[in-house]
Amino acid sequence: MKPRIAIVGAGAVGAYVGGHLSRAGADVALIDQYPEHVDAMRTEGLHLSGLADRDNFIQPVTALHVCDVQRLARERPIDMALIAVKGYDTAWATALIEPYLRAQGIAASVQNGLNDARVAAVVGESRVLGVSVTGCGVELYAPGRVRRSNVSPPGHSVFRVGQMHGPATSHARELARVLSSVDGADVTDDLASERWSKLILNSMRMGLAAVTGINIPEQDLNDSTRRLMIRLGAETAKVGLALNYSLQPVQGIQPADLVSAVDGDDAALARVENILRGTARRYRSNTSPSLAQDMARGRRTEIDDINGQIVTSGARAGVPTPLNAAILHLVQRLERNEFVPGIDIVKGL
């Protein structure tokens, strides 16, 4: 029997995953709190588009508004709940779906940041999986319409599935198998390190894009923002190393090269800059990170769970993070409409 899947948070990532799973024949329900988006998916199907041919299709899906979730009580219990909301919504989103999980069902965080413990607080650690997602730039640009802005390089695992602690289990392997119909998927025996490695990339891009108002290709090609990205990533890598994480490459960049680049190693700096310039060519020209998309639409951002997490963890580990702290402060000010985004804002950092 096919596993029954619920995706709580059918925004950009959740809808992209749900669209591909539905197309592959999975039994999946997409749950969201955005009424127009749910209505559009119900009446017009989910429209996916992207640079790769496989990302261009219209898919009928089962879409539920959060107020419709109670109808799941009349259906077969959920085997896998994928939590794909913003980090600050994790607790209530997990509590929403928990009553409909079967006794051995799992809940998996498919989110930015470090939210696995929040999920575990609701369903118990034994029922939690984590999914680290890298190299999947997607945007919900209109109700019922999601666009992917990049293509995975050959052999890249977009989804890395693991337990909160310890080696991957049969549940993790099964979820990786399910996600392989969306894009490359594999298991990991060190989810915490995968999470922090992804945080390096998010710390480099997200807040900086919101503050400057420039997109991913521009970030990578502009000398000043590219150097700021490298410094942000180096701070985050240093914190991760102090916390004894086994850091993984992020979009081809070795974390050790980020650290060496800011410590005066010209060869490491050249390697990182060449990779970033190459990355710019793999994205649509107007691609922005999700945090910048939220800012542009007047939504609350996840800055506290990205740069804020690094500042908090750095203080605990005794590692200075002044640039992450500066970006955190600027985004918090920007959320209060205290200035207009622009590249001049980050001059002097």
VOBA-1610 file (N, C-alpha, C; in pm, whole numbers, padded with zeros to 5 digits, always signed):
BEGIN
Met+00084-00119+00000Met+00000+00000+00000Met+00088+00125+00000Lys+00052+00223-00082Lys+00129+00346-00089Lys+00120+00422+00043Pro+00232+00484+00088Pro+00224+00564+00211Pro+00134+00685+00192Arg+00062+00720+00295Arg-00023+00838+00293Arg+00059+00955+00344Ile+00065+01062+00266Ile+00155+01174+00295Ile+00074+01302+00311Ala+00107+01381+00412Ala+00051+01515+00427Ala+00167+01614+00426Ile+00151+01721+00351Ile+00251+01828+00350Ile+00187+01949+00416Val+00237+01984+00533Val+00181+02096+00609Val+00265+02219+00578Gly+00209+02305+00497Gly+00281+02421+00447Gly+00311+02402+00300Ala+00213+02430+00216Ala+00228+02409+00072Ala+00271+02538+00005Gly+00376+02601+00063Gly+00435+02718-00001Gly+00525+02673-00113Ala+00635+02744-00135Ala+00721+02715-00249Ala+00776+02572-00244Val+00848+02538-00137Val+00908+02405-00127Val+00800+02298-00111Gly+00704+02321-00021Gly+00600+02222+00003Gly+00519+02191-00121Ala+00481+02293-00196Ala+00403+02272-00317Ala+00487+02206-00426Tyr+00613+02246-00437Tyr+00701+02184-00537Tyr+00713+02034-00510Val+00740+01999-00385Val+00750+01858-00348Val+00617+01788-00370Gly+00509+01849-00324Gly+00378+01788-00337Gly+00334+01770-00481Gly+00369+01866-00566Gly+00334+01854-00708Gly+00403+01736-00773His+00532+01722-00747His+00607+01610-00805His+00561+01476-00746Leu+00535+01472-00614Leu+00487+01347-00555Leu+00352+01307-00613Ser+00262+01404-00630Ser+00131+01375-00688Ser+00145+01325-00830Arg+00232+01387-00905Arg+00254+01344-01043Arg+00307+01201-01049Ala+00386+01162-00947Ala+00442+01027-00942Ala+00342+00924-00890Gly+00221+00969-00855Gly+00117+00876-00811Gly+00106+00858-00662Ala+00174+00942-00585Ala+00167+00930-00439Ala+00032+00976-00387Asp-00007+00925-00271Asp-00128+00966-00202Asp-00091+01080-00110Val-00110+01203-00155Val-00057+01319-00082Val-00162+01429-00072Ala-00169+01492+00045Ala-00256+01608+00067Ala-00169+01728+00098Leu-00196+01840+00031Leu-00122+01964+00053Leu-00208+02055+00140Ile-00153+02096+00254Ile-00228+02176+00352Ile-00163+02313+00364Asp-00244+02418+00355Asp-00187+02552+00364Asp-00288+02649+00424Gln-00235+02765+00470Gln-00319+02867+00534Gln-00348+02986+00442Tyr-00307+02978+00317Tyr-00323+03087+00220Tyr-00446+03053+00135Pro-00562+03113+00162Pro-00687+03070+00097Pro-00683+03075-00055Glu-00630+03184-00110Glu-00630+03195-00257Glu-00543+03087-00321His-00434+03051-00253His-00345+02948-00305His-00416+02811-00303Val-00482+02781-00192Val-00556+02654-00182Val-00666+02650-00287Asp-00741+02758-00302Asp-00849+02762-00401Asp-00796+02742-00542Ala-00683+02808-00573Ala-00626+02795-00707Ala-00582+02651-00735Met-00520+02587-00637Met-00477+02447-00657Met-00598+02356-00676Arg-00706+02385-00603Arg-00825+02301-00616Arg-00892+02317-00752Thr-00901+02438-00800Thr-00979+02464-00921Thr-00898+02455-01050Glu-00768+02489-01042Glu-00687+02496-01164Glu-00572+02396-01165Gly-00554+02324-01054Gly-00437+02238-01041Gly-00316+02320-01001Leu-00207+02251-00969Leu-00082+02317-00932Leu+00003+02334-01056His+00040+02458-01088His+00122+02489-01206His+00267+02498-01162Leu+00350+02407-01209Leu+00493+02413-01183Leu+00566+02454-01310Ser+00672+02530-01293Ser+00755+02570-01407Ser+00900+02579-01362Gly+00992+02573-01458Gly+01133+02580-01424Gly+01221+02568-01545Leu+01351+02567-01521Leu+01449+02560-01629Leu+01457+02420-01688Ala+01429+02318-01607Ala+01434+02180-01655Ala+01298+02138-01710Asp+01298+02058-01815Asp+01172+02013-01874Asp+01084+01942-01772Arg+01144+01867-01681Arg+01067+01788-01584Arg+00993+01876-01484Asp+01026+02004-01478Asp+00961+02094-01384Asp+00848+02175-01447Asn+00808+02141-01566Asn+00703+02218-01634Asn+00580+02131-01659Phe+00481+02146-01570Phe+00357+02069-01586Phe+00249+02129-01497Ile+00126+02087-01523Ile+00011+02122-01439Ile-00039+01993-01377Gln-00052+01992-01245Gln-00086+01869-01175Gln-00209+01888-01086Pro-00314+01807-01105Pro-00424+01807-01007Pro-00372+01757-00872Val-00409+01825-00766Val-00364+01787-00632Val-00481+01793-00534Thr-00465+01725-00422Thr-00559+01738-00310Thr-00508+01850-00221Ala-00582+01960-00216Ala-00540+02079-00141Ala-00641+02108-00031Leu-00591+02127+00090Leu-00677+02154+00205Leu-00633+02284+00272His-00732+02365+00308His-00703+02477+00396His-00688+02422+00538Val-00617+02494+00625Val-00597+02444+00761Val-00729+02413+00831Cys-00834+02486+00797Cys-00963+02462+00862Cys-01031+02336+00810Asp-00978+02277+00702Asp-01035+02154+00646Asp-00965+02028+00698Val-00859+02045+00777Val-00776+01930+00816Val-00856+01828+00896Gln-00957+01873+00971Gln-01034+01780+01053Gln-01101+01670+00972Arg-01120+01690+00844Arg-01181+01586+00761Arg-01092+01463+00749Leu-00963+01480+00779Leu-00870+01366+00774Leu-00907+01259+00876Ala-00985+01294+00979Ala-01027+01197+01080Ala-01111+01086+01019Arg-01172+01111+00904Arg-01257+01012+00838Arg-01181+00930+00734Glu-01049+00953+00724Glu-00970+00886+00622Glu-00859+00803+00685Arg-00789+00727+00602Arg-00679+00645+00651Arg-00574+00735+00716Pro-00516+00694+00830Pro-00418+00779+00899Pro-00297+00811+00812Ile-00232+00922+00846Ile-00115+00970+00772Ile+00008+00889+00814Asp+00086+00847+00714Asp+00211+00776+00741Asp+00329+00872+00754Met+00330+00975+00670Met+00441+01070+00667Met+00385+01212+00660Ala+00417+01294+00759Ala+00380+01435+00757Ala+00506+01517+00734Leu+00509+01591+00625Leu+00623+01677+00595Leu+00588+01818+00641Ile+00665+01869+00736Ile+00641+02002+00791Ile+00724+02101+00710Ala+00657+02186+00634Ala+00727+02275+00541Ala+00686+02421+00560Val+00644+02458+00681Val+00608+02596+00712Val+00734+02674+00752Lys+00719+02803+00774Lys+00827+02884+00829Lys+00862+02833+00969Gly+00986+02854+01010Gly+01032+02801+01136Gly+00946+02843+01254Tyr+00901+02968+01256Tyr+00824+03018+01370Tyr+00684+02957+01376Asp+00640+02890+01270Asp+00509+02823+01268Asp+00519+02673+01294Thr+00638+02623+01326Thr+00660+02479+01335Thr+00572+02412+01440Ala+00565+02469+01559Ala+00496+02402+01669Ala+00348+02382+01639Trp+00280+02488+01594Trp+00136+02472+01571Trp+00109+02386+01448Ala+00195+02394+01347Ala+00174+02314+01226Ala+00189+02165+01258Thr+00287+02131+01343Thr+00305+01992+01382Thr+00189+01945+01468Ala+00144+02031+01560Ala+00029+01995+01644Ala-00097+01978+01561Leu-00109+02052+01451Leu-00226+02041+01365Leu-00239+01902+01304Ile-00127+01844+01261Ile-00131+01717+01190Ile-00113+01597+01282Glu-00060+01618+01403Glu-00027+01505+01491Glu-00146+01412+01520Pro-00268+01463+01541Pro-00379+01371+01570Pro-00412+01276+01455Tyr-00366+01306+01336Tyr-00402+01225+01219Tyr-00289+01133+01174Leu-00176+01137+01247Leu-00066+01045+01219Leu-00097+00907+01275Arg-00063+00803+01204Arg-00076+00669+01262Arg+00026+00653+01374Ala+00008+00554+01455Ala+00092+00537+01573Ala+00240+00531+01541Gln+00274+00465+01428Gln+00415+00455+01387Gln+00451+00558+01279Gly+00361+00654+01256Gly+00386+00754+01154Gly+00497+00850+01192Ile+00557+00913+01093Ile+00668+01005+01120Ile+00631+01148+01078Ala+00694+01244+01143Ala+00685+01384+01104Ala+00825+01431+01069Ala+00841+01493+00955Ala+00973+01532+00906Ala+00977+01681+00876Ser+01075+01748+00934Ser+01096+01890+00907Ser+01167+01907+00773Val+01099+01974+00679Val+01157+02005+00548Val+01165+02158+00541Gln+01253+02216+00623Gln+01253+02359+00649Gln+01395+02414+00653Asn+01403+02546+00646Asn+01527+02614+00679Asn+01544+02613+00832Gly+01668+02634+00876Gly+01691+02645+01019Gly+01698+02510+01088Leu+01693+02516+01221Leu+01709+02398+01306Leu+01580+02374+01383Asn+01484+02308+01318Asn+01350+02296+01376Asn+01314+02156+01423Asp+01407+02061+01414Asp+01375+01922+01447Asp+01329+01907+01592Ala+01393+01980+01684Ala+01354+01970+01824Ala+01213+02024+01846Arg+01173+02124+01770Arg+01037+02178+01782Arg+00935+02072+01739Val+00966+01999+01634Val+00876+01891+01589Val+00872+01781+01695Ala+00989+01745+01748Ala+00997+01639+01848Ala+00919+01673+01974Ala+00913+01801+02009Ala+00839+01842+02129Ala+00691+01810+02117Val+00642+01795+01995Val+00500+01766+01972Val+00476+01616+01953Val+00558+01549+01872Val+00530+01409+01837Val+00623+01310+01905Gly+00729+01357+01969Gly+00826+01268+02031Gly+00942+01241+01938Glu+01062+01236+01992Glu+01183+01226+01910Glu+01185+01099+01824Ser+01128+00989+01873Ser+01133+00864+01798Ser+01054+00870+01668Arg+00968+00970+01654Arg+00884+00980+01534Arg+00929+01094+01441Val+01046+01150+01468Val+01092+01266+01392Val+01202+01228+01294Leu+01190+01279+01172Leu+01298+01277+01074Leu+01326+01421+01035Gly+01445+01444+00983Gly+01478+01575+00929Gly+01520+01562+00785Val+01486+01661+00705Val+01525+01664+00564Val+01597+01795+00537Ser+01725+01785+00507Ser+01802+01903+00467Ser+01787+01919+00316Val+01745+02039+00273Val+01718+02066+00132Val+01821+02167+00081Thr+01900+02129-00018Thr+01999+02221-00075Thr+01991+02220-00227Gly+02012+02337-00286Gly+02015+02345-00432Gly+01878+02333-00495Cys+01775+02381-00427Cys+01640+02377-00483Cys+01578+02515-00465Gly+01606+02605-00556Gly+01554+02741-00549Gly+01415+02748-00609Val+01314+02768-00525Val+01175+02772-00573Val+01104+02895-00517Glu+01002+02937-00589Glu+00925+03056-00549Glu+00777+03033-00577Leu+00694+03062-00479Leu+00549+03068-00498Leu+00519+03211-00544Tyr+00507+03230-00676Tyr+00498+03366-00727Tyr+00355+03412-00751Ala+00259+03321-00744Ala+00117+03354-00755Ala+00040+03235-00699Pro-00087+03254-00659Pro-00163+03140-00607Pro-00165+03023-00706Gly-00126+02906-00657Gly-00127+02787-00740Gly-00014+02776-00839Arg+00087+02865-00828Arg+00195+02867-00927Arg+00331+02875-00858Val+00414+02775-00885Val+00547+02765-00825Val+00650+02752-00935Arg+00758+02828-00921Arg+00864+02829-01022Arg+00997+02789-00957Arg+01066+02694-01023Arg+01201+02660-00978Arg+01301+02737-01063Ser+01400+02794-00995Ser+01489+02888-01063Ser+01624+02828-01099Asn+01646+02700-01064Asn+01776+02640-01095Asn+01757+02494-01133Val+01867+02431-01173Val+01867+02289-01207Val+01975+02222-01124Ser+01945+02106-01067Ser+02043+02035-00986Ser+02158+01984-01073Pro+02282+02002-01028Pro+02393+01942-01102Pro+02385+01790-01094Pro+02439+01719-01192Pro+02432+01573-01192Pro+02489+01513-01063Gly+02417+01415-01008Gly+02464+01346-00890Gly+02437+01418-00759His+02379+01538-00763His+02354+01613-00639His+02229+01562-00569Ser+02237+01539-00440Ser+02121+01502-00359Ser+02059+01627-00300Val+01948+01669-00357Val+01876+01785-00306Val+01824+01758-00164Phe+01778+01636-00141Phe+01719+01598-00012Phe+01811+01500+00061Arg+01846+01535+00186Arg+01927+01447+00271Arg+01844+01419+00396Val+01807+01292+00415Val+01712+01253+00518Val+01784+01180+00630Gly+01755+01217+00756Gly+01818+01150+00869Gly+01739+01163+00996Gln+01786+01091+01098Gln+01730+01100+01233Gln+01787+01223+01302Met+01723+01265+01409Met+01780+01374+01488Met+01917+01335+01543His+01929+01210+01587His+02056+01161+01641His+02078+01019+01590Gly+02199+00989+01554Gly+02232+00852+01518Gly+02214+00823+01371Pro+02242+00698+01332Pro+02239+00659+01191Pro+02098+00654+01134Ala+02090+00659+01002Ala+01962+00655+00933Ala+01892+00521+00958Thr+01761+00525+00971Thr+01680+00406+00995Thr+01602+00370+00869Ser+01524+00263+00878Ser+01439+00224+00765Ser+01339+00334+00731His+01292+00409+00832His+01201+00520+00805His+01269+00626+00719Ala+01393+00658+00753Ala+01467+00757+00675Ala+01489+00709+00532Arg+01524+00582+00518Arg+01546+00528+00383Arg+01418+00529+00302Glu+01304+00501+00366Glu+01177+00502+00295Glu+01140+00644+00251Leu+01162+00742+00339Leu+01131+00880+00300Leu+01224+00926+00188Ala+01351+00889+00193Ala+01442+00924+00084Ala+01396+00862-00047Arg+01347+00738-00039Arg+01295+00673-00160Arg+01176+00751-00216Val+01086+00794-00128Val+00969+00871-00171Val+01013+01002-00236Leu+01107+01073-00173Leu+01150+01204-00223Leu+01233+01192-00351Ser+01283+01075-00381Ser+01363+01059-00503Ser+01279+01080-00629Ser+01146+01075-00616Ser+01061+01105-00732Ser+01050+01256-00755Val+01099+01335-00658Val+01099+01481-00673Val+01232+01528-00730Asp+01343+01482-00671Asp+01479+01513-00717Asp+01573+01419-00642Gly+01703+01438-00660Gly+01799+01351-00594Gly+01779+01346-00445Ala+01781+01225-00386Ala+01757+01209-00243Ala+01846+01098-00189Asp+01891+01115-00066Asp+01977+01017-00002Asp+01957+01029+00148Val+02017+00936+00223Val+02010+00942+00369Val+02141+00995+00425Thr+02136+01042+00548Thr+02255+01088+00618Thr+02256+01030+00759Asp+02375+00999+00808Asp+02391+00953+00945Asp+02426+01068+01040Asp+02429+01191+00987Asp+02468+01306+01069Asp+02383+01426+01029Leu+02256+01420+01065Leu+02162+01525+01027Leu+02204+01661+01082Ala+02253+01665+01204Ala+02290+01793+01266Ala+02396+01865+01185Ser+02494+01791+01134Ser+02598+01854+01052Ser+02542+01899+00918Glu+02451+01821+00862Glu+02386+01862+00737Glu+02309+01991+00757Arg+02238+01999+00870Arg+02161+02119+00899Arg+02252+02242+00909Trp+02363+02227+00982Trp+02449+02344+01000Trp+02517+02382+00867Ser+02550+02283+00787Ser+02610+02313+00657Ser+02513+02392+00571Lys+02386+02356+00572Lys+02286+02433+00499Lys+02273+02574+00557Leu+02286+02585+00688Leu+02276+02715+00753Leu+02388+02808+00706Ile+02504+02752+00674Ile+02613+02834+00620Ile+02565+02906+00495Leu+02505+02831+00404Leu+02457+02890+00278Leu+02348+02993+00304Asn+02252+02958+00389Asn+02144+03052+00418Asn+02195+03180+00483Ser+02296+03167+00571Ser+02351+03287+00635Ser+02419+03377+00534Met+02476+03320+00430Met+02545+03397+00328Met+02447+03475+00241Arg+02332+03416+00211Arg+02244+03473+00109Arg+02123+03549+00161Met+02055+03493+00260Met+01918+03535+00286Met+01905+03678+00337Gly+01961+03704+00454Gly+01947+03838+00510Gly+02010+03945+00423Leu+02125+03913+00365Leu+02194+04010+00279Leu+02108+04048+00160Ala+02040+03950+00100Ala+01952+03980-00014Ala+01837+04070+00026Ala+01781+04047+00145Ala+01671+04131+00191Ala+01716+04275+00213Val+01832+04292+00274Val+01881+04426+00307Val+01921+04504+00183Thr+01986+04436+00088Thr+02034+04506-00031Thr+01929+04516-00141Gly+01832+04422-00141Gly+01731+04421-00246Gly+01780+04365-00377Ile+01896+04297-00378Ile+01946+04241-00504Ile+01929+04090-00503Asn+01924+04032-00623Asn+01893+03891-00635Asn+02019+03804-00627Ile+02001+03671-00636Ile+02112+03578-00618Ile+02223+03598-00721Pro+02194+03603-00851Pro+02305+03624-00945Pro+02381+03754-00921Glu+02307+03861-00888Glu+02374+03988-00860Glu+02462+03979-00736Gln+02412+03910-00633Gln+02492+03890-00511Gln+02626+03826-00545Asp+02620+03723-00628Asp+02740+03645-00658Asp+02838+03719-00748Leu+02787+03808-00831Leu+02872+03877-00928Leu+02923+04011-00878Asn+02855+04069-00781Asn+02897+04199-00727Asn+03012+04178-00628Asp+03123+04249-00648Asp+03241+04226-00566Asp+03215+04249-00416Ser+03141+04354-00383Ser+03123+04386-00242Ser+03030+04287-00173Thr+02917+04251-00236Thr+02827+04156-00172Thr+02888+04015-00169Arg+02964+03981-00272Arg+03028+03848-00273Arg+03125+03835-00157Arg+03202+03938-00130Arg+03296+03934-00018Arg+03222+03929+00117Leu+03110+04001+00127Leu+03030+03993+00249Leu+02974+03853+00268Met+02929+03790+00160Met+02879+03653+00169Met+02987+03559+00223Ile+03108+03576+00174Ile+03218+03489+00218Ile+03245+03509+00367Arg+03243+03634+00412Arg+03266+03661+00554Arg+03153+03604+00640Leu+03029+03618+00594Leu+02916+03562+00668Leu+02928+03410+00679Gly+02960+03347+00566Gly+02974+03203+00566Gly+03088+03155+00654Ala+03198+03230+00655Ala+03312+03193+00738Ala+03276+03199+00887Glu+03204+03304+00929Glu+03160+03312+01068Glu+03076+03190+01105Thr+02982+03156+01016Thr+02893+03044+01044Thr+02969+02912+01049Ala+03064+02896+00957Ala+03146+02774+00957Ala+03228+02764+01085Lys+03284+02875+01131Lys+03364+02873+01255Lys+03279+02832+01375Val+03154+02879+01379Val+03066+02837+01489Val+03037+02688+01478Gly+03007+02641+01357Gly+02979+02499+01338Gly+03096+02411+01378Leu+03217+02453+01344Leu+03336+02377+01382Leu+03353+02376+01534Ala+03327+02490+01598Ala+03338+02497+01744Ala+03236+02407+01812Leu+03123+02382+01743Leu+03019+02294+01798Leu+03041+02148+01756Asn+03156+02124+01691Asn+03198+01988+01653Asn+03111+01924+01545Tyr+03055+02007+01456Tyr+02984+01952+01342Tyr+03085+01913+01233Ser+03052+01809+01158Ser+03132+01767+01043Ser+03073+01836+00920Leu+03125+01952+00889Leu+03064+02037+00787Leu+03083+01981+00647Gln+02977+01995+00567Gln+02975+01944+00430Gln+02988+02060+00332Pro+03035+02035+00208Pro+03039+02140+00107Pro+02899+02196+00081Val+02892+02326+00056Val+02765+02392+00025Val+02775+02453-00114Gln+02692+02400-00205Gln+02696+02440-00346Gln+02839+02436-00399Gly+02912+02332-00361Gly+03047+02313-00411Gly+03155+02385-00334Ile+03118+02466-00235Ile+03215+02542-00156Ile+03253+02463-00032Gln+03382+02445-00010Gln+03429+02380+00111Gln+03425+02480+00227Pro+03358+02447+00338Pro+03357+02538+00453Pro+03497+02579+00498Ala+03592+02488+00487Ala+03730+02523+00526Ala+03785+02633+00438Asp+03744+02636+00310Asp+03789+02742+00221Asp+03730+02877+00261Leu+03606+02878+00310Leu+03547+03003+00357Leu+03630+03060+00473Val+03663+02972+00568Val+03742+03015+00684Val+03879+03064+00640Ser+03944+02988+00554Ser+04079+03026+00508Ser+04075+03155+00428Ala+03969+03174+00349Ala+03958+03293+00264Ala+03959+03421+00347Val+03887+03420+00460Val+03883+03541+00542Val+04004+03552+00633Asp+04081+03445+00643Asp+04204+03448+00723Asp+04328+03477+00639Gly+04306+03522+00513Gly+04417+03569+00432Gly+04471+03472+00330Asp+04405+03360+00306Asp+04450+03262+00206Asp+04394+03302+00070Asp+04478+03362-00015Asp+04433+03411-00145Asp+04386+03299-00237Ala+04450+03184-00228Ala+04409+03071-00313Ala+04269+03023-00275Ala+04241+03014-00145Ala+04108+02974-00099Ala+04003+03076-00141Leu+04039+03205-00128Leu+03947+03311-00170Leu+03914+03299-00318Ala+04014+03273-00399Ala+03992+03259-00544Ala+03901+03140-00574Arg+03921+03029-00502Arg+03835+02912-00525Arg+03690+02943-00493Val+03666+03007-00379Val+03529+03038-00340Val+03466+03136-00437Glu+03538+03239-00474Glu+03482+03339-00564Glu+03451+03279-00701Asn+03534+03191-00750Asn+03507+03128-00879Asn+03381+03043-00874Ile+03361+02973-00763Ile+03240+02892-00749Ile+03116+02981-00745Leu+03123+03090-00669Leu+03007+03180-00660Leu+02975+03243-00795Arg+03076+03284-00868Arg+03051+03340-01002Arg+02986+03235-01093Gly+03030+03111-01081Gly+02970+03005-01161Gly+02827+02977-01120Thr+02798+02986-00990Thr+02663+02964-00941Thr+02566+03066-01000Ala+02612+03188-01017Ala+02526+03294-01071Ala+02470+03257-01207Arg+02545+03180-01284Arg+02501+03144-01419Arg+02395+03033-01418Arg+02376+02967-01304Arg+02281+02856-01297Arg+02143+02899-01247Tyr+02126+03028-01219Tyr+01999+03078-01167Tyr+01933+03173-01267Arg+01800+03178-01264Arg+01729+03282-01337Arg+01777+03419-01288Ser+01772+03517-01375Ser+01827+03648-01342Ser+01752+03718-01229Asn+01625+03681-01206Asn+01546+03751-01104Asn+01525+03668-00978Thr+01609+03568-00955Thr+01590+03476-00842Thr+01632+03540-00710Ser+01543+03534-00611Ser+01575+03585-00477Ser+01554+03474-00375Pro+01632+03474-00264Pro+01609+03375-00158Pro+01473+03397-00092Ser+01424+03293-00025Ser+01289+03299+00031Ser+01273+03411+00133Leu+01376+03439+00213Leu+01364+03545+00312Leu+01344+03680+00245Ala+01415+03704+00135Ala+01397+03829+00062Ala+01258+03834-00003Gln+01207+03720-00049Gln+01071+03715-00104Gln+00970+03753+00003Asp+00988+03698+00124Asp+00897+03731+00234Asp+00902+03880+00266Met+01021+03936+00269Met+01035+04078+00299Met+00963+04163+00194Ala+00981+04128+00068Ala+00920+04205-00040Ala+00768+04200-00033Arg+00713+04094+00024Arg+00568+04078+00032Arg+00510+04119+00166Gly+00594+04178+00250Gly+00546+04227+00378Gly+00520+04120+00481Arg+00581+04002+00465Arg+00561+03893+00559Arg+00671+03890+00664Arg+00643+03823+00774Arg+00745+03801+00875Arg+00855+03712+00817Thr+00979+03741+00849Thr+01090+03662+00796Thr+01139+03561+00899Glu+01227+03472+00852Glu+01288+03371+00940Glu+01427+03414+00988Ile+01452+03543+00992Ile+01587+03591+01024Ile+01634+03543+01162Asp+01543+03531+01258Asp+01582+03484+01392Asp+01631+03340+01389Asp+01579+03260+01296Asp+01619+03120+01285Asp+01737+03101+01190Ile+01781+03206+01125Ile+01897+03196+01034Ile+02015+03268+01099Asn+02033+03394+01069Asn+02145+03469+01127Asn+02133+03478+01279Gly+02009+03488+01329Gly+01990+03492+01473Gly+02037+03365+01542Gln+02012+03251+01480Gln+02059+03124+01536Gln+02211+03119+01544Ile+02276+03176+01442Ile+02423+03176+01439Ile+02479+03266+01549Val+02418+03380+01568Val+02463+03471+01674Val+02447+03407+01811Thr+02332+03346+01835Thr+02307+03281+01964Thr+02403+03165+01987Ser+02421+03081+01884Ser+02510+02965+01898Ser+02655+03009+01910Gly+02691+03115+01839Gly+02827+03167+01848Gly+02859+03216+01988Ala+02764+03285+02050Ala+02785+03332+02187Ala+02804+03215+02281Arg+02727+03108+02259Arg+02739+02990+02345Arg+02874+02920+02326Ala+02924+02922+02201Ala+03050+02853+02170Ala+03172+02941+02188Gly+03151+03069+02217Gly+03263+03161+02233Gly+03325+03204+02101Val+03244+03206+01994Val+03293+03245+01861Val+03226+03377+01822Pro+03303+03482+01797Pro+03243+03611+01758Pro+03171+03600+01623Thr+03055+03664+01613Thr+02979+03666+01487Thr+02929+03807+01457Pro+03018+03905+01448Pro+02974+04044+01435Pro+02898+04073+01305Leu+02937+04008+01194Leu+02869+04038+01068Leu+02730+03975+01066Asn+02716+03854+01116Asn+02582+03795+01126Asn+02494+03878+01218Ala+02551+03929+01326Ala+02475+04015+01417Ala+02430+04143+01347Ala+02517+04199+01264Ala+02483+04322+01192Ala+02369+04297+01093Ile+02374+04183+01020Ile+02268+04151+00924Ile+02137+04125+00998Leu+02145+04053+01111Leu+02026+04029+01192Leu+01961+04160+01232His+02041+04254+01281His+01988+04383+01325His+01927+04461+01209Leu+01994+04458+01094Leu+01943+04532+00978Leu+01810+04475+00929Val+01798+04343+00925Val+01672+04283+00879Val+01560+04313+00979Gln+01590+04310+01106Gln+01489+04345+01207Gln+01442+04488+01189Arg+01536+04578+01159Arg+01498+04717+01132Arg+01417+04727+01003Leu+01455+04650+00902Leu+01384+04652+00775Leu+01241+04602+00791Glu+01222+04502+00878Glu+01086+04454+00904Glu+01000+04564+00966Arg+01063+04657+01035Arg+00989+04770+01095Arg+00981+04890+01000Asn+01022+04869+00875Asn+01015+04974+00771Asn+01098+05097+00808Glu+01213+05074+00869Glu+01297+05187+00910Glu+01387+05237+00798Phe+01401+05163+00690Phe+01478+05210+00574Phe+01435+05132+00451Val+01480+05179+00335Val+01450+05114+00207Val+01570+05029+00168Pro+01546+04905+00124Pro+01660+04819+00087Pro+01747+04884-00021Gly+01876+04860-00013Gly+01970+04912-00111Gly+02110+04867-00079Ile+02193+04858-00180Ile+02329+04806-00158Ile+02413+04900-00073Asp+02377+05031-00072Asp+02454+05126+00010Asp+02440+05096+00159Ile+02334+05026+00197Ile+02309+04997+00339Ile+02422+04915+00399Val+02484+04829+00316Val+02587+04739+00370Val+02727+04792+00351Lys+02741+04912+00297Lys+02874+04971+00287Lys+02930+04995+00428Gly+03054+04961+00445Gly+03117+04982+00574Gly+03109+04864+00670Leu+03031+04761+00631Leu+03024+04643+00718Leu+03154+04564+00711
//
